[in-house]
Amino acid sequence: MGFNHYDDLSIIFAFHRINSEERKSDEMKHAAKSVLLVILVLLMAGCWDRMEIEERATILGLSIDLHDEETSDEPINHPNSDNIPTSEIGMVKITAQLAVPGQIPLGPSQGGGGGGPEDTVWVVKAIGHSMDDAISNLQQQLGSTLFLGHLKIIIISKEVAEKGIKEISDYIKRHPEIRRDTWLLVNGKMAEETLKIAPKLERVPVLYLSGMLDNAIKMGKFPKGKVGEFWVGLENLGQDGYLPYITVEEKEHIQISGLAYFKDMKMVGNLEPYQIAYFNGITEQNPGGSKALVKLSEDESVMFQSTVRKSKIKATLKDGRPHIKVNLKVIGNIVEKRNMTIDSQEVSQKIEKITEGLIKEQCEQLIKETQEKQSDIFGFGEYVRGSLRSYWDTEVRTAEKWREVYKNLSVDVETQVEIKEAGIRSK
């Protein structure tokens, strides 16, 4: 049975309609591809807001001190300055170490030649009622736009740290150019002194200090603690922050002198350099690398160097109150011995036992010191908040309350030492 005339026409119209819709669909696809291509071309341009490096004043290092009106001759760029509100710590003085264009070495210096720090960097100062005000006043002294994208180090004085760094930290955190891998340090005296040093091993003082801290971490002698990690710690309700603590010796030598630790945003104390090893142990900072002189008798001693640290921290309730148990294992080698021979398993076990006692004693003393200042830099509160959630929600809830609990927190430290090598002998 065949199709009639009307059926033939309907089939022809249907084919035409299908072809028309396909053509429209193809045209829309081509139009979409064209629009996408134009957008990609515009995005790939990438230089519409460029700024030549010669037009930038690149800051490598920044120091922050309190402004001393009696001894300072720095100009104040506001009328009636006595009536203008200041930051929580008063007026601040900032010192910036700027890179001199074309003078920063791209590699290690050759043969001891070349200019010194005075040829590669320029130090400029300014004061202000706040950080932003001080930076604005610094910009007025320069013909180029300030650029903080290559900032390596920010140094605050001990006096500033003790008064509080809340507003300073907030400014650094909000500035879009400052990176989270910038070092934030505390100088035991004037922060400005750090930017005036002239180290003999590096033409750029800030790069010397930054490299020294990075190498100390790689060698296991210093904990990780750049500004991003400092902020992460502050966000935890059961943990307080810490920063590297440095001092300047003889105007040309920088020394890592411990850790500055904080209660809320105010510095309340600092660890001694030798205590960093025990802090690294409790917080399981690796690799190892710290050394300890272990006295065995009046005439016998060994030098023990850690290679690996393993720490397990557990929070439980004891008599209705939180209790922390720290199990610390330190693996290392004997790198030096005095008036003794390590020729048997019994001698090695004796050294391990005495070393365990030394580490336990020092860890407990360190924890006690921070408890007296109510600064939980170990993050024990985070273990309580995670493992004892009901207790935290009913008895603690806030960082301020945890600091009160931490002051009387019971902590047990159990240590284990394993000697892998003793001189040329191995276990």
Steps between C-alpha positions, in 0.01 A plus 500: 500500500666835387509852640251755370584853387448658840722246672781581256475871575506446878813287470670766287410777752625284788836452331527874436418578863761254627766642269411855607529412869835329442631808318388725787662268751828505304486879476450530877793267564723703268387823672575353846843388385572846360398671827711254701798564272469877546482459881810276500692752291411777744601287801830402341597865460595510870699824488226760515592595860873438480749705697865498398746390767676835475176666611481296820668551836543137603508446878698192608487549876287700742556576869248640750596689817321732738541868417702694758388863474776624730793365300353483149529777243273329247229734366135444584278554199178599678392824672407482868664158522448482876123483449502226236419147624784253468521123488473287815877528551532871415690651208722264305825546312562283198832445327504356149789335320449563129677329213712728283403425135776325308714436808345183648725204410333219307743239630780451753765770502825414327840536660384723783461797265204726446340756720373456852147527639514878471521458120217248461234631740366832621357548850212747540303590817156643575265535796123490526200470728436153357665256259311632199578859598871419534508324161327802343760732651774270369352524151525881515879468519523293181443580137409139415200297610563280803485128424478235775471193279866406561495571875706231673508601866301715743674569830325637806676617814453324832339817636240497222438126542439538874249781445311302239515425128129460426471805272838435337404141427165612363667747262744234375220247453283740300772637273457326163869510404649345816547126463424240765855361481646825635699470823364689801766537772549658841825685572611505862580872473434753225364339184663774294845365590438184299476692174830677564718192525772434245559122488816393322337196334220680318471833320131530590444483880133396480579210267775389739258486793226330299743236376634442850152424635412275208822302546439468875166331423660266247764401756233428762612775735197724466123445468294608204351837578446745218223756523239277333561222754491757781152607389380141474603442861316811613179377340502194728318557829729255679836633383712814531753639255877519495754683284877481448692707754826656381771733624764705319860459615771756424290660224596235244383169640144374549439226754192281538438540871193281550126533452274786607168363620172685533188511712228613265694758293748617764846356557530359852833316487769338289668161487876465525677364189559156658129470586405506132613136471253389768219706346577336164482161667160551662352647180673236280701735281719308259769440390697479820835671532525649846782390729508448876798445728420206727704465818551139609744553789748756624740419217279337238262664254362457150353729238164369380352626171138428409407388150128417535237615749171317557235641731158368598273725703181373659234690697288325763291592803657438839288572809269707284778719360698474175830314507767493228732206439805561275693200370820628342746279316831642381727308264856619457872441503795550730722745313762553772607331823739590779706261716293196412461216252162385371580133447195318629120499500500575873694825451265612221195425715651700786548801272144465369359488853686811615409687181135409549509651847661821369242544224209426736624753755552775245164442329315516831685818596415659165131414534496640853649831386235548234226403744612776736455748213174334384633453148421161347743503207487117480134497404393266783166680501433379146537139616252569781261671260523209257493204738296639790238693311231485766738630767616780272147609407380509860810610697725692260348632174741798461874557461506719811344225713740240360799711610366488856460122476846461344666671795417200723484230232653167604753377243703177505800463271641157421820484297680233303844535344644270237866525403559386144870571470781562746806616312577236238304232684133436416223331693 
